Amino acid sequence: MENKKELPKSINQLIQNSEKPVLVDFFANWCNPCKVVSPIIKKIASEFSGRIIAVKIDIDKHRYVSTKYYVQSIPTVMLFFKGKELMRITGSQSYEYYKEQIESVLPTK
């Protein structure tokens, strides 16, 4: 995941202003499917390093963010580019599924 010193103070600023697409993993520590998804998202973040910024949002600590983006179930993984939602996946999916979905909506240079 990106160096935190490079990130804006607000996730909303990051989603609205980033020059790279922002992959957001909404999770909770008590959520077992979230624990399955976490290493998959880390692998995706590593594989797409330089092309996306990946962040994790704990819905228990940041309820306002999950409410703003209408996250009603976790895990939810969303991809944004310049404030626009490009992708939303709810529930635990395979690495291949996440990768395929991200590649299908990732803006080309």
CORPE-V460763 format. One line per field, one symbol per residue. phi: phi as a letter, one per 30 degrees, with the letter a starting at -180 (. if undefined). A space follows every 50 residues. Layout:
BEGIN
phi->???
END
This chain:
BEGIN
phi->.ddddddddcddddddcddceccccdbbdddddddddeddddddeddcej cbccbcbdddcbeddddechdcbbdbcbccbhicdcabbcjdbdeedeed ddddcdddd
END
